[in-house]
Amino acid sequence: MTPLPMGLIALAFLFALLIMGVPVAFSMLLVGFFGMVSLQGLDVAMALVGSTAYHSVANWLYIVIPMFILMGEFAGHSGIVADIFSFFSAWVGRIRGSLAIVTILTSAVFSFAIGNSVASTAVMGKLTLPEMMKARYGEKLALGSVLAGGTLGNLIPPSTGLVVYGILAEVSIGRLLIGGILPGLLAGFVFILWIIIAVKHNPEVAPVSAPSSWMKRLLSLQKVWGMLLLMVAVFASIYTGVATITEAATVGAFVTFLIAVFSGKLSLRTLQQSLVDTALMSAMIFLLLTSVMVFSRFLNFCGFTRGLVEFIIGTGVSRWMILGGIYLACIILGCIVDPTSLMLLIVPIFFPIAVGLKFDPIWFGIMSVIMIQIGLITPPVGLCVYALHGVSNAPVERCFASALPPLIMWFIVVLLLTAFPGIAIWLPSKM
């Protein structure tokens, strides 16, 4: 059998297993293993799977995954997100819709610590929705601003999606994380612009907030300066090359731990819970990495990856149309698969195509994360929307309706980054 039909049959089996509810890790592991058995025989396949599983995770660089997860756990328990919200509330001033704008700003800063969109949406929903409802904000604007800010969580570094992409695509993780900064800030700016236009068009959805005194503004600095300094130190050290990505992640986790300790909110119980949750999340990601490496190795052995790239390039179709097809596939799959699993699913298939079409690997990684983010707020299974529903008690249909403006804003960001890829690759090019 030629490579393309064999690979397509394997993909068909993979999606069949996913539809039946088999977890992504086990689906990819089964298909990859039995695919190699059909090519090399049982003994060789067993040896290949064993060596692949070991080398998939036996790399000191991958310590960055549990360290960034631990950093997010400590930040979540330290209460820093409430302090950040109070800080921006004091400084944004007397602006109509300021609480919605503060929600975006707080989400952007919190994303530097947590790196997870679903968790960020849940935390921000618990914190900011009661404040906006008390101030009589329109429900659609309030819910939409939480969703918009929450979806920044997996783009602004330290992004788990970008780290996983860097491992699979063998692209510098440090450059990817630095590359995510400007696109993340661009998305935050577009969201704020949407809020300003929305409240100007309909002032009734967002009342004017009372201004804060200069004393209150200065006092708000004392609770957030440590976190803000941490952000600058971690990413400045990566950018300048003073520290490796692993060293920066480890220092970040340790300093966030100190912030949580000195805030008085990290008990022995929360410390234990943070360590357990970090171990569970890390184990899940490493299992996924092992599975996708086995699956990718099978695709390479059977020649599917090379054959698919040659076939697509040989069709003569515009590379922009192919890119549009990749975007669409990511959005559709993002509706039904969690972000980390989806990144592991699409990289072995789409990354060789993108490289073959001469797209920058760092830019493509950032765009992949963005398309997955869009899937998190689209029906039928927008994970961020359901997280918002869980903390707001708003009906699911109204939560999905409120996701429409952020969805449109994300498409504007996609168009800008596609037209001007330098936004994503300029900072990494200066490292």
C-alpha positions in Angstrom: 0.0 0.0 0.0 1.3 3.5 -0.9 2.0 6.0 1.9 -1.0 8.3 1.5 -3.7 5.7 1.6 -2.0 4.0 4.6 -1.8 7.3 6.5 -5.4 8.2 5.7 -6.6 4.8 6.9 -4.6 5.4 10.2 -6.2 8.9 10.5 -9.6 7.4 9.9 -9.1 4.9 12.7 -7.8 7.7 15.0 -10.9 9.8 14.5 -13.1 6.8 14.9 -11.6 6.1 18.3 -11.9 9.8 19.3 -15.6 9.8 18.2 -16.1 6.7 20.4 -14.8 8.6 23.4 -11.3 7.0 23.7 -8.9 9.6 25.2 -6.6 11.3 22.6 -3.4 9.8 24.2 -4.6 6.2 24.1 -6.1 6.7 20.6 -2.8 8.0 19.1 -0.8 5.3 21.0 -2.9 2.5 19.7 -3.0 3.6 16.1 0.7 4.4 16.1 1.7 1.1 17.7 -0.5 -1.1 15.5 0.6 0.9 12.5 4.2 0.1 13.2 3.4 -3.5 13.9 1.9 -3.7 10.3 5.1 -2.1 8.9 7.9 -3.6 11.0 6.4 -6.6 12.9 5.7 -7.0 16.6 9.2 -7.3 18.0 10.6 -4.2 16.1 7.4 -2.2 17.0 7.8 -3.0 20.7 11.4 -1.9 20.7 10.6 1.3 18.7 7.7 2.2 21.0 9.8 1.7 24.1 12.7 3.8 22.9 10.3 6.5 21.5 8.4 6.6 24.9 11.7 7.1 26.8 13.2 9.7 24.5 9.9 11.6 24.3 10.2 12.8 27.9 13.8 12.1 28.9 15.0 15.7 28.3 15.9 18.2 31.0 14.4 21.0 28.8 10.9 19.5 29.4 11.1 20.6 33.1 9.7 23.8 31.8 6.2 22.2 31.7 5.7 21.3 35.4 7.5 24.5 36.4 5.2 26.8 34.5 2.2 24.8 35.7 3.4 25.1 39.3 3.9 28.8 38.8 0.2 29.1 37.8 -0.9 27.0 40.7 0.9 29.2 43.2 -0.3 32.4 41.5 -3.9 31.1 41.7 -3.6 30.4 45.4 -1.9 33.6 46.3 -4.9 35.8 45.5 -2.8 37.8 43.1 -5.6 38.0 40.5 -7.8 40.0 43.0 -4.8 42.3 43.7 -4.2 42.9 40.0 -7.9 43.6 39.4 -7.9 46.2 42.3 -4.7 47.7 40.8 -6.1 48.3 37.4 -9.5 49.4 38.8 -7.7 52.1 40.7 -5.6 53.3 37.7 -8.0 53.0 34.7 -10.0 55.9 36.2 -13.3 57.4 35.3 -13.9 55.7 31.9 -17.2 54.3 30.8 -16.9 50.5 30.7 -13.8 50.6 32.9 -14.7 47.3 34.7 -14.9 45.5 31.4 -11.6 47.0 30.3 -10.0 46.1 33.7 -11.2 42.5 33.1 -9.2 42.4 29.9 -6.1 43.9 31.5 -6.3 41.7 34.5 -6.7 38.6 32.3 -3.7 39.6 30.2 -1.5 40.0 33.3 -2.9 36.9 35.0 -2.1 34.9 31.7 1.6 35.6 32.4 1.2 33.4 35.5 -1.3 30.7 34.6 -1.1 30.0 30.8 -4.4 28.2 30.6 -7.6 29.7 29.0 -10.2 27.6 30.6 -8.8 28.2 34.1 -8.4 31.9 33.4 -12.0 32.2 32.3 -13.3 30.5 35.4 -11.1 32.6 37.8 -11.9 35.9 36.1 -15.6 35.0 35.9 -15.7 34.4 39.7 -13.9 37.6 40.4 -15.2 40.2 37.9 -18.8 39.2 37.0 -20.2 40.0 40.5 -18.5 43.4 40.3 -20.0 44.2 36.9 -23.4 42.9 37.7 -23.4 45.0 40.9 -22.5 48.0 38.8 -25.4 47.2 36.4 -23.4 46.3 33.3 -25.2 44.7 30.4 -25.0 40.9 30.7 -23.7 40.4 27.2 -20.9 42.9 27.6 -19.9 41.5 31.0 -19.9 37.8 29.9 -18.2 38.7 26.6 -15.4 40.6 28.3 -14.7 37.7 30.6 -14.6 35.3 27.6 -12.3 37.7 25.6 -9.9 38.0 28.5 -10.0 34.3 29.3 -9.0 33.3 25.8 -5.8 35.2 26.2 -4.6 32.6 28.7 -3.1 30.1 26.3 -1.5 32.7 24.0 0.3 35.1 26.3 3.3 33.2 27.8 3.9 31.0 29.6 1.6 29.2 27.2 1.3 25.4 27.6 0.2 25.2 24.0 3.3 27.0 22.7 5.6 24.9 24.9 4.1 21.7 23.6 4.3 23.0 20.0 7.9 23.9 20.5 8.7 20.3 21.7 6.9 18.6 18.9 8.1 20.9 16.1 11.6 21.2 17.6 11.3 24.9 17.6 12.9 27.1 20.3 10.5 27.3 23.1 12.0 30.6 24.4 11.5 32.2 21.0 8.0 30.9 20.8 7.1 32.4 24.2 8.7 35.7 23.4 6.9 35.6 20.1 3.5 35.3 21.8 3.9 38.6 23.7 3.0 41.1 20.9 0.2 39.0 19.4 -1.3 38.6 22.9 -1.0 42.4 23.6 -2.5 43.0 20.1 -5.5 40.8 20.9 -5.9 42.6 24.3 -5.8 46.0 22.5 -8.5 44.9 20.0 -10.7 43.6 22.8 -10.4 46.9 24.7 -11.2 48.8 21.4 -14.3 46.7 21.0 -15.4 47.6 24.6 -14.8 51.3 24.0 -16.8 51.2 20.7 -19.6 49.1 22.2 -20.2 51.4 25.2 -20.0 54.5 23.1 -22.7 53.0 20.8 -24.8 52.0 23.7 -23.9 53.9 26.9 -26.6 52.1 29.0 -24.6 48.8 29.0 -21.7 50.3 31.1 -22.0 53.1 33.6 -19.2 55.4 34.5 -17.1 54.3 37.4 -16.2 56.6 40.3 -12.6 57.9 40.0 -10.0 56.7 42.5 -7.8 59.0 44.6 -4.1 59.1 44.1 -3.6 57.6 47.5 -5.6 54.6 46.6 -3.7 54.2 43.3 -0.3 54.3 45.1 -1.5 51.9 47.8 -2.6 49.4 45.0 1.0 49.2 43.9 2.2 47.5 47.1 0.3 44.2 46.4 1.2 43.8 42.7 4.8 45.0 42.4 6.2 41.6 43.1 4.2 39.9 40.4 4.9 42.6 37.9 8.6 42.5 38.7 8.5 38.7 38.3 6.9 38.9 34.8 9.6 41.4 33.6 12.4 39.4 35.2 11.4 36.0 33.8 10.8 37.1 30.2 13.7 39.7 30.2 16.0 36.8 31.2 14.7 34.6 28.4 14.9 37.4 25.8 18.4 38.5 26.7 19.7 35.0 27.1 20.8 35.5 30.7 18.8 32.4 31.7 17.6 29.4 29.7 13.9 28.8 29.4 14.1 26.0 32.0 16.0 28.2 34.5 13.6 31.1 34.0 10.6 28.8 34.5 12.1 27.4 37.7 12.9 30.8 39.1 9.4 32.0 38.2 7.8 29.1 40.1 10.0 29.7 43.1 9.3 33.5 43.2 5.6 32.9 42.8 5.8 30.4 45.7 7.4 33.2 47.8 4.7 35.7 46.8 2.0 33.1 47.8 3.8 32.5 51.2 4.2 36.2 52.0 0.6 36.9 51.0 -0.5 34.5 53.9 -2.7 32.5 51.6 -0.6 29.4 51.0 -1.3 26.8 53.7 0.1 23.4 53.9 -3.2 22.1 52.4 -3.0 24.4 49.4 0.7 23.7 49.0 -0.1 19.9 48.8 -3.0 20.5 46.4 -0.8 22.7 44.2 1.9 20.0 44.0 -0.7 17.2 43.4 -2.5 19.2 40.6 0.9 20.0 39.0 1.9 16.4 39.0 -1.4 15.2 37.5 -1.4 17.9 34.8 2.3 17.2 34.0 1.7 13.5 33.8 -1.2 14.0 31.5 0.9 16.2 29.1 3.9 13.8 29.2 1.6 10.9 28.4 0.1 12.9 25.5 3.6 13.8 24.3 4.7 10.1 24.3 1.6 9.1 22.4 2.0 11.7 19.7 5.7 10.9 19.3 4.7 7.2 18.7 2.0 8.3 16.2 4.3 10.7 14.4 7.0 8.1 14.1 4.5 5.8 12.4 3.5 8.5 10.0 7.2 9.1 9.1 7.9 5.4 8.8 5.1 4.9 6.3 6.0 8.0 4.4 2.7 9.7 4.9 4.0 13.0 6.1 6.4 13.5 3.2 3.8 12.2 0.7 1.1 14.5 2.0 3.4 17.6 1.7 4.4 16.6 -1.8 0.8 16.0 -2.8 -0.5 19.3 -1.5 2.4 21.3 -2.9 2.0 19.5 -6.2 -1.7 20.5 -6.6 -0.6 24.1 -7.3 -3.3 25.5 -5.0 -2.4 28.8 -3.5 -0.6 28.5 -0.1 -3.0 31.0 1.4 -6.0 28.8 0.5 -4.2 25.8 2.1 -3.5 28.0 5.2 -7.2 28.9 5.3 -8.1 25.2 5.2 -5.7 24.6 8.1 -7.3 27.4 10.0 -10.8 26.0 9.4 -9.7 22.5 10.5 -8.2 23.9 13.7 -11.4 25.8 14.5 -13.7 22.8 13.9 -11.5 20.4 15.9 -11.1 23.1 18.7 -14.8 22.9 19.3 -14.6 19.3 20.4 -11.0 18.6 21.6 -9.2 20.3 24.5 -6.3 22.7 23.6 -3.3 20.6 24.6 -4.7 17.4 22.9 -5.5 19.3 19.8 -2.0 20.8 19.6 -0.6 17.3 19.8 -3.1 16.2 17.1 -2.5 18.9 14.5 1.3 19.5 14.7 2.4 16.1 13.2 0.0 16.7 10.3 0.0 20.4 9.6 3.5 21.5 10.7 5.3 19.8 7.8 2.8 21.3 5.4 3.3 24.8 6.8 7.1 24.4 6.6 6.8 23.0 3.0 4.8 26.1 2.1 7.6 28.4 3.5 5.6 29.7 6.5 7.7 30.7 9.5 7.6 28.0 12.2 7.3 30.4 15.1 4.5 32.4 13.4 2.7 29.2 12.5 2.9 28.0 16.1 1.4 31.2 17.4 -1.4 31.1 14.8 -2.1 27.5 15.7 -2.6 28.5 19.3 -4.9 31.3 18.3 -7.1 29.1 16.1 -7.4 26.6 19.0 -8.3 29.6 21.2 -11.1 30.5 18.8 -12.4 26.9 19.1 -12.7 27.4 22.9 -15.6 29.9 22.4 -17.4 28.3 19.5 -20.3 25.8 19.8 -21.1 23.0 20.3 -18.3 22.4 22.9 -16.7 25.7 23.6 -14.8 24.8 26.8 -14.3 28.4 27.9 -18.1 29.1 27.4 -19.0 26.2 29.7 -16.5 27.3 32.3 -18.1 30.7 32.2 -21.6 29.1 32.5 -20.4 27.2 35.5 -19.3 30.3 37.5 -22.0 32.7 36.3 -25.1 30.6 36.3 -26.1 32.3 33.1 -27.9 30.1 30.6 -25.6 28.3 28.1 -27.3 29.9 25.1 -26.7 33.4 26.5 -23.1 32.6 27.2 -22.6 31.5 23.6 -24.4 34.6 22.3 -22.0 36.8 24.4 -19.1 35.0 22.7 -19.9 36.4 19.3 -18.2 39.8 19.7 -14.9 38.3 21.1 -15.1 35.8 18.2 -15.3 38.5 15.7 -12.4 40.3 17.4 -10.3 37.2 17.3 -10.9 36.9 13.5 -9.7 40.5 13.1 -6.5 39.5 15.1 -6.0 36.5 12.8 -6.3 38.7 9.7 -3.8 41.3 11.1 -1.3 38.6 12.0 -1.7 36.8 8.7 -1.2 40.1 6.8 1.6 41.2 9.0 3.5 38.2 10.4 6.3 40.4 11.6 4.1 41.2 14.6 4.8 37.7 15.8 8.4 37.1 14.7 9.9 40.6 15.3 10.7 40.1 19.0 12.1 36.5 18.6 14.3 37.8 15.7 15.9 40.3 18.1 16.9 37.7 20.7 
